[in-house]
Amino acid sequence: MRIEGYIEHPIMKITVFKMDNRFSVKFETNHYEQTYKLRTGDLLNTLEDVKSWADDGMKEKVLSHFNTMHQAAMQQFGKLEQGGENEFEKII
């Protein structure tokens, strides 16, 4: 797998990889990442094709999913904190 290129974005790092007959598009923030695997073919053959696929609408959907991922992680941390209060005394 090799890096085919990057897609500019102010919040996310977007890297396009290519391996055999597949592109992988990796969206990253500080704590989360999403990767989409796309087969090459009639619609996707070049980095420019992948950039067209990863348009503003797709980027908004990815950011929305990052928000959902963050909320789920914070809820789980909340559960851990609640469980911990019952097990140990508070030390001041």
N, C-alpha and C positions, 0 to 999 in steps of 0.2 A: 504494500500500500504506500502511496506517495501523496504528498500534498500537491494538489492541483492549483490551489489558489485560495484567496480570502475574499470575503464579502464585507464591505465596510458597514459598520453600525456603531452608534455612539454608546450603547449600553452593553451589547453582547459582542463576544468574539465569535466570528463565523468562519469555520475552516471547511474547505471542500477537499476531500480525499478521492483518489481514484485507484481502483484495483480491478483488474480484469474487465468485466463488463458491468461494473457498478460504480456509482458515485456514492459517497457518504458525506452528508452535510451535518456538521457538528456545531450546535449552538451552545455557547457557554456563558455563564455569569460567574460571580465569585464562588457560589456554593452549589450550583446545579448545572446539569448539562442534558441536552437532548440530541439524539442522532437519528437522522432519517437516511435510510438506504434506498437508493434509486437505481433501477436498472437502466443501462444505456439502451438506446434504440431510436425509434423514429423521432421522438420528442426531445430526448436528452443525449447529446453527443459531445458537447463542448462546455467549458466553464461558463461561457456566456448563456448557454441554455439553462444551466443550473441557477445562475444569477436571476434569470427571468422567472424560474420556478419559485425562488426564494424572494418573492416580491414583498411589498409593504404589508399586504394583507396576511401573508404567511408569517412574517416577522411579528405582527401584532398577535397572531394566534399563539406563537411560540412564547412570547412574553406573558400572555394570559395564562398559559400552562405553567410557566415558571412561578407565577403568583399562586396558582393552585397548589403546586408542589411545596412552596414555602409555607402556606397555611397548614397543609397536612403535617409538615415537619414540626411546626410550632405547636400544633395540637398534641402531637406525640410527646414533645418535651414537657408540655403542661401535665400530661398524665404521669410522667416520671416524677415531676416535682410533687404532685399530690401524693403519690405512693411513698415518697421519701419522707414526708412530714410525719407519717404514722409510724415509721420505723425508728427514728432517731429523735432524741431530745434536741431542742434548739439551744445552741451555745451563744451566749451574748458576749 
